[in-house]
Amino acid sequence: MSGSRLNLSRLLQRFRDRVPWLRPAGVRPISPEQLARTCAHEAGHALMFSLLPSLARCNASVRPEGTSRGHVYYPRKSLNNITGLLFEMQLTLAGREAERTLLWETEYGTGSISDLKDFEYDARDWCLLQDDGPLLLAAATSDAEAGYNARLLRQLRQEQIDLVRTFLEVNRDVLQKLADALDKHRFLDEEHLTPLLSGVIVTPGLARPTQPGFAPALQVATSRQPACHAPGGQPQAVKAAAQPLQHGPGARQ
């Protein structure tokens, strides 16, 4: 779809959102609170795009009606490796944690259920592919072995939640801008995401997948020093541990 046709499609979608009699029969708009939750959730996923070497074909969208209210897309097929699996694990957790970061929600929305299922699916594959990582039993043959797998996956999930949560808190301002942009535009593509993700600070422990055919677009520090936390539990950006990402001319192929 050309740029002009795509822009026209977005304008028509936004007009339909605001005119009740243009909506399909039986489809109800969601409440402002639900829309804010959806925008925060998808913004969390979209913030993880800053770890990709290219924003080409990446997008995020929200719909203020129906049951499937938010969606993000990125070229998954090119991330078919261990690092790519870890990235997907962290991305799936970023949506639910963004609700907590922006809205102080302790009870997550329904989108978190499918995200957690996706996390477990990727986490199992990631564990099985590790040479020296956590040992997951491929086929549990007893309740004890099933319990062992469950405990291992819960521990792994909490470890990744802690890493993602720190990343979101350090970049809370960028996360809020993404949520506001989704609320305003309903759809964000590379053109929108590039300026929004400039200045993102990458914290230690996050996966940075590489895609064949792309030049590294986002430059980040590789230091493994831990992030520091100020009084009250809020993390502070440490220059030695993380540096702002730079989006500039010629950064991507």
N, C-alpha and C positions, 0 to 999 in steps of 0.2 A: 504494500500500500504506500502511495506517495505521501510526502510530508503534508501537502495541502489537504489531501483526502483524510489523512489521519487526524489532523487538527479539526477538520469539519466534523468527523465522527465524535471526537471528544466534546465539542461544543453541543452537538445534538444530544449526547448522553447526559451532559450536565443540565441541559434544558429539560429533558425528560424527567430527571431526578426531582426537579422543582415543580413540575406540573402533574398533580395526582392523576388526572384522567388520561394521561399518556402512558401510564405504567400498565404492563400486562395485567390481566385479571388475576386476582388472587395473590398478587405480590405486594407486600406491605413494606414501607420504608422502615428502616431501623431507627431507634431513638438516637438523639444526639450523644448520649452516654455510650451506646454501643458503637457509634461511628468513631468516637474518640478512642475507644479501646482498639478498634480495628486499625485505625491509622497508626496508633502507637505500635501495635503488633507487627504490622507490615514494615514500619520504619525500622524496627529492630532487625528484621531479616535483611532489609536493603542496606543497612549500615555495614553488614558483613561483606557486601560487594566491594568495599574498599580494600579488601585483602586479595582480590583477584588481580591478575596482571593486566586485565582489560575490562572495561565496562561495556564493550560491544555486545549488543543483543540483550543486555540486562535491563529489566524493567520491574516496576512494582505498581500495583493498582488496588483500588478499593471500590466497592459498590455499596451505596447506601440503601440497599434493599436485598431481599431474598435471603437464602441461607448460606451461600458461598460468598462471603463479603470481601475477602482479600486474597491477593495472589502475588507471588513474585516469580520471576523467571530468570534463569541464567543458563549458559550452555553446559549442562551436567555431563554430557557424553565425553567431553574433553578432560574431565576430572576423574577418570577411572583409574585411580591409584590410591595408595594408603593415605597420602596427604589429602587427596580429594575427599576421601571418606571422612577424615577428621574434620575437614572444613564443613562438610554437609552436616555432621553431628553438631558442630558449634552453631551453624546457621539455624538449624531447626530449633535450638534452645533460645536463640536470640529474640524470637518473637514474644514468647511468654515472659522473658526477663525484661523486655522493653516495657511491657505493661506495668511491671513492678517499678521500673526506674522512673517512668514519666507520670504514672497515675497512682503510684503507691498501692497497687492492687496486690492483695495476698491471695485472692481467689481468681484463678486464671480463667479466660474465656474458653469457649468450646474449640476454638482453633488449636489450643494447646494439646488437646487429646490426640489429634492426628499427628501433630508435631512430635509428641513423645513416642508414638508408634513408629514414626519414621526414624527417630533417634535410635531406638532399640534395634531396628532392622539394620541400620548402618553400623551401629556399635558392634553387633555380632560379627559382621563381616570384617570390621576393622580389627577386632581381637583375634580372629582366626588367621588374619594375614600377618600378624606380628611375629617376628622371629624371637624377640626377647621381651615382649610385652606381657600384659595380663593373659593368663591361660584360661580360655573359655572352653568348656567341654562341648564339642560339636554336637553330640547327641546324648543328652542326659538320660540315663537308664534307671534312675531311682529318684525318690523324693529328695534325698540328700544332695544328689548331683544337681537337680533342678534348683534347689535352694541355694547351692553354691553359685550357680550361674546368675540367679536373681540378685544375690548380694553383690557379686562382682559388677553387674550392670548398674546397680544403684550407686555403688561407689564411683564408678566411672562417670555416671551422669552428674553426680554432685561435683566432682572435680572439674568437669567441663562447664557446669553452671557457674562455678566460682570464677573461672577464667573469663567467660562471656560477660558476667555481671560486672566485673572490673572494667572491661572494655567499654561497656555501655555507660557506666557511671563517669568514666574519664571523658567520654565523648557525648555527654548529656546534651550539650548545646546543639551539636550536629544532629543528634537523634531527634530533638524537638523540631528542628528546621525540616527534617524529612517528614515528620508527622504532620506539620503544618502544611507542607507542600502537597502531601497526599490529600489532605482535607480540602485544599483549594483546587487542585488540578485533577484529582482522582486517578491520574496516570502519570508515572515518571519513567522516562527512558534515559538513554545515555546522555542526551542533551541536557536534561534536568539534573541527572545524578552527578555529572562531572563537577559543576561548581558547588553543589551541596556537600560532596564528600571531600572537597579540598580542605586540608588542615586536619584531617582525622589523625588521631594519635593511636598508634598500634602498641598495645601492651603485650608483655611476654606471654608465651604459651599458646598463641593463636596460630592456626594452620594457614600457610600461604601457598596455595596450589599454583602450579605452573601449567600453562596450556601451550602445546606445540603450535608454532606459527604466530605466537604473540610475543612482542618485546615487553620486558617488564615496564609497566606503566606507572606503578606506584612505588616509590622508594621509601623503605622503612629501615629502622635500625634493627640489628640482629642481636643486640645485647640481651642476656638472660637475667639481668638484675631484676629483683622483685619490685613491684609497684609499692609505693609508700602510701600510707593512709593517714589522713589528718585526724585530729580529735573529732569524735562523732561518727567515725567509720567511713567518711567520704574519701575516696582515693585521690591522690594528687599525681599529676603528670610529672615524671622524672625524666629530665633531658637525657640522662645517660641510659635510660631504659627504653625510651620511646621518642620518636621524632615525628613531626607533622608530615603527612603525605603531601607530595607535590604533584598537581595536575597541570601540565603545561603544554604548549605547542610542541608537537612532535613526540609526545610521550608515548603515544600508542601508534601501532601500525594501522 
